[in-house]
Amino acid sequence: MVRGCNIKIIAILSIVILTCAINTLNAAWWEKKDIPLPAGAEEARQETRRIGGSELTFTYYATSQENAGSIKSFYRLRLPDLGWKEKELIKDLQQMPNMQVNSGLKNALEQNLMFEKGTDLLIINFMPEGAFNDGKTRFAIARGKMDLKALPSDEKKLMPELLTKPKREVSPVYPDAKLVNLSEEDNSSQASYYTKDDIESVSKFYKEKMPGFGWALAEEKPVKETVNTANNLDMAKYCPNCPKDANLDTASIKTKITELDFSNNKGDSCGIVISSQSSAQAQGSLFGSMTIILVNYEGKKG
């Protein structure tokens, strides 16, 4: 029962921490709905993700008029009057058996807000201050119908899947892999997937299946393995505004990475970067072991 609760909490966290790069567009239409926007907020993009059988719409914003603290105050003031009740994520975690909320996890949760109204779920997620140099505050609003008490215990169903499909099929998709992010240009694309399978199985799949899409293996980089611990993982490099003690307490994270470079007779290239991370501290959870597949396609220039 404890493991089931942990999985559900981690599933919520997986929704909360999803963020993407922002490009500004107008978002005045949102004012017609029942979720207000702070002054000056402009929409960057919108996407839909599925988690636990439910679909959530993520809308990304940027504003130069507010900071994260004032935006949080804005929603804590406005949303209760609209029937939304804030969930106390840190308090919920602290009440779970065998769950320790360290400073790193607490800091991550404090970057977000979560509200409920019946089965409607609303999550407001903020990018760390200083992540961009343009002085703008970036945040995302995720909304959908989800009964947190009825989340499935199957970890595969809890992976947040991006429902947008690539416009061009440049490579096979690893069986049961979930699409994480997608970026497409006229002559290039990047697609990221994740799976619970090991890096060796994924690498073997692409070496066997890519020729069926017209690709020939040009180079294979051997698997490189590193181990990071709280002592040698430089969190300040990746999150300069995080507390100095925001490392995963006593955690050791094993990282493995390999790369397969393919080319075709048209002069196009397709790189498959496969990386996996596993933590002994998080074994048995959604984030205990995860393999990321990055498909980077570049069409011939000129």
C-alpha angles and dihedrals in degrees: 000000000000091000090050091053091048091052092052093049091049089049090057090047090051089058093044097054098048110119135158138189114282130231114180125246133152118280104180091124090072090068088070090063128071096263112083124215127218115248115281097017113145127192120244101182145319133229139171126229132186123220128168091352092305128108122225126190115220117202118186124210141184127197136175093193099071143035127222093262095053092045091053090050089049093056095040088055100042106035100059089058087057093054099265120137119204118233116222100223097180092048091048091052094047090055093056117099115255092004117133118191105209124191093263094054092043091052091050093050092047088060089067144055127208126194133182133202109177104303092340112109125198124186124184113197127188130206112231114269111257094028088116129034099219097085094242126133114228126201140159131217116209118192136175146117112283133152103213091197092057100050112139120250092222104107093208090060091052095060108109104240123199106228096203110105125215114260092221127041103222099156143009118272116237110248112272092356114148122226111240107174136359133195121176132183130176094272105014142043143184123205126179125200135175135208138170092234121106124265094248093057092049093048092050091051094055094044089054100040106036094076087063087064093051098265129133122201108249100173139001120199114208120247111274119202129198134171121214124192133183086266098057104024105104101214091173089065092060101030112024093177096051118105114269090245094050093113120119102270111249089337123144116201119200115206125193125182138177135169133213117196118200133184135183137208091265093065094253122137133210123188121196112199113189120189133169134193128194132177124198088209092058101041112142094027132100090261095039092099128003135167120205121205117199116191110195114186123188121182120215111277122229 
